Amino acid sequence: MTTFLSDSEHPHDVKAPPKSARRRAREFVLQGLYQWRVGGADEAAIEAYAPEMEGFAKADREFFVGTLRGVIGQGEALIEKISVHIDRPFTELSPVEACILMLGSFEMINHPETPYRVIINEAIELTKAFGGTDGHKYINGVLDKVAGVVRADEVAARKQGK
């Protein structure tokens, strides 16, 4: 006997869980960093425009502002930390991947309360949504190397199964 799914039971109809306020904030930070790197927008212009973007009201505004300002303020130091782990000059990375690497590195350095694997996973999800086809693999590899330096104890503990 063959069983068919009713129209309401098709797996493709299952909606993804709603995005957390923090994930939404990361998406807006990424968009703001892209405006900064590619369009030359300054921090004030990005912060002024963000609330007009669809879905911003559901984002973690405090995280958005702190992270956007932090990445821009620490930009050169972040690029230095990233550059030792990449296979080409930072300026040759796609703008989206460059911004995601800066965002992920900033979080690893400045948000020790967030496990590094969570930060990497969030960066991978951003790359899948906004980056190139296989960009998420590159982001994963680079951020894993950054974590090995800036979160050495946490990485070592994870590898030992603690």
C-alpha positions, 0 to 999 in steps of 0.5 A: 500500500502506498501512502501519500503525504497530504498537501499540508504534510510536504517536507518543503512546507516546513518553515525554518525556525525564526532567526534569533535577534543575535543572528539578525543583528549579525546579518545587519552588521554584515550589510553595514560592513559591506556598505563601509568597505565597498560603498565608503559609508561611515559608521554614523550613516550605517547606523542611521540607515539600519533601522529603516531596513526590513526586519531590523526591529527584530534584531539585537540593536545593542549587539548590532551597534557594538559589533559594527563600531567594534569591527570598524574601530579594530579593522586594521588589527583584525585584518592583521590577525586574519591575514596570516591565515589566508592564501592571498592578500586580504584586499583580494578576498571577496568583499562579503567574505572579507567582512564575514572574516572580520566579523567572526574574528571580532566576535572571537576576540571580544565576546569570549562568552560565545563559544568559538564554534558558535561564532564559526557556525554563524559565519558559515550561515552568513556566508551561505546566505550572502557569499559565493557558492563554496565560500563557507568552506573557506570561512570555516577554515580561516576562522578555525585557524584564527580560533586556534590563536585567539581562543587557544585554550578553548580549542585545545579543550574541545579537541581533548573532549572537555 
